[in-house]
């Protein structure tokens, strides 16, 4: 749905669908098949409403240029840690035994 005219045409078609479903429901009454058709039409209408919201967000996002995220770098020294740092810690190495 790239343009406003596409969305307008879609809304016209959805309006026609709604009128047809209402006509079927009044003609055939309240039956499981009619309820399924009405429920399916309602789901389509809800999806179209969501599509309108998504289209608006896409139009807004189209003009925004994302800025690259520059993370702060933290230096990690190559020196050995103090042995007291690791006191009372279990060794969970990769399959090695002590």
C-alpha positions as CSV (number, residue, x, y, z in Angstrom):
1,X,0.0,0.0,0.0
2,X,2.3,2.6,-1.2
3,X,0.0,5.4,-2.0
4,X,-3.1,7.2,-0.6
5,X,-5.1,6.2,-3.7
6,X,-4.4,2.5,-3.0
7,X,-5.6,2.8,0.6
8,X,-8.7,4.7,-0.6
9,X,-9.5,2.0,-3.1
10,X,-9.0,-0.6,-0.4
11,X,-11.4,1.2,1.9
12,X,-14.0,1.3,-0.9
13,X,-13.7,-2.4,-1.4
14,X,-14.0,-3.0,2.3
15,X,-17.1,-0.9,2.4
16,X,-18.6,-3.1,-0.4
17,X,-17.6,-6.2,1.6
18,X,-19.4,-4.9,4.7
19,X,-22.5,-4.2,2.7
20,X,-22.4,-7.7,1.1
21,X,-21.9,-9.4,4.5
22,X,-24.8,-7.4,6.0
23,X,-27.0,-8.4,3.1
24,X,-26.1,-12.1,3.5
25,X,-26.7,-12.0,7.2
26,X,-30.2,-10.5,6.8
27,X,-31.1,-12.9,4.0
28,X,-29.9,-16.1,5.6
29,X,-30.3,-15.2,9.3
30,X,-28.2,-16.2,12.2
31,X,-26.5,-19.4,11.4
32,X,-23.0,-20.8,12.1
33,X,-22.0,-20.2,8.4
34,X,-23.3,-16.6,8.5
35,X,-21.5,-15.9,11.8
36,X,-18.2,-17.2,10.3
37,X,-18.6,-14.9,7.3
38,X,-19.4,-11.9,9.6
39,X,-16.4,-12.8,11.8
40,X,-14.1,-13.1,8.8
41,X,-15.2,-9.8,7.5
42,X,-14.6,-8.1,10.9
43,X,-11.1,-9.6,11.0
44,X,-10.4,-8.2,7.6
45,X,-11.7,-4.8,8.7
46,X,-9.5,-4.8,11.8
47,X,-6.5,-5.8,9.7
48,X,-7.2,-2.9,7.3
49,X,-7.3,-0.5,10.3
50,X,-3.9,-1.8,11.4
51,X,-2.6,-1.4,7.9
52,X,-3.6,2.3,8.0
53,X,-1.7,2.7,11.2
54,X,1.4,0.9,9.7
55,X,1.2,3.0,6.6
56,X,1.2,6.2,8.6
57,X,4.2,5.0,10.6
58,X,6.0,4.0,7.3
59,X,5.4,7.5,5.9
60,X,6.8,9.1,9.1
61,X,9.8,6.8,9.1
62,X,10.5,7.4,5.4
63,X,11.8,10.9,6.2
64,X,13.9,9.9,9.2
65,X,17.5,9.1,8.7
66,X,18.7,6.7,11.4
67,X,21.9,7.8,13.2
68,X,24.5,5.1,13.7
69,X,24.8,4.1,17.3
70,X,28.3,4.7,18.6
71,X,28.9,2.6,21.7
72,X,31.3,3.6,24.3
73,X,34.4,1.4,24.2
74,X,35.7,-0.1,27.4
75,X,39.3,-1.1,27.5
76,X,40.0,-4.6,28.9
77,X,43.6,-5.0,30.1
78,X,45.7,-7.9,28.9
79,X,47.3,-8.3,32.4
80,X,46.3,-11.2,34.7
81,X,43.6,-10.6,37.3
82,X,44.5,-10.6,40.9
83,X,44.2,-14.2,42.3
84,X,42.0,-12.9,45.2
85,X,39.5,-11.9,42.6
86,X,38.8,-15.6,41.8
87,X,38.9,-16.9,45.3
88,X,36.0,-19.2,46.2
89,X,34.7,-19.4,42.6
90,X,34.0,-22.7,41.0
91,X,35.8,-23.5,37.8
92,X,33.2,-24.3,35.1
93,X,35.6,-24.8,32.3
94,X,34.9,-26.6,29.0
95,X,34.9,-30.2,30.0
96,X,38.2,-30.1,31.9
97,X,38.8,-31.9,35.1
98,X,40.8,-30.7,38.0
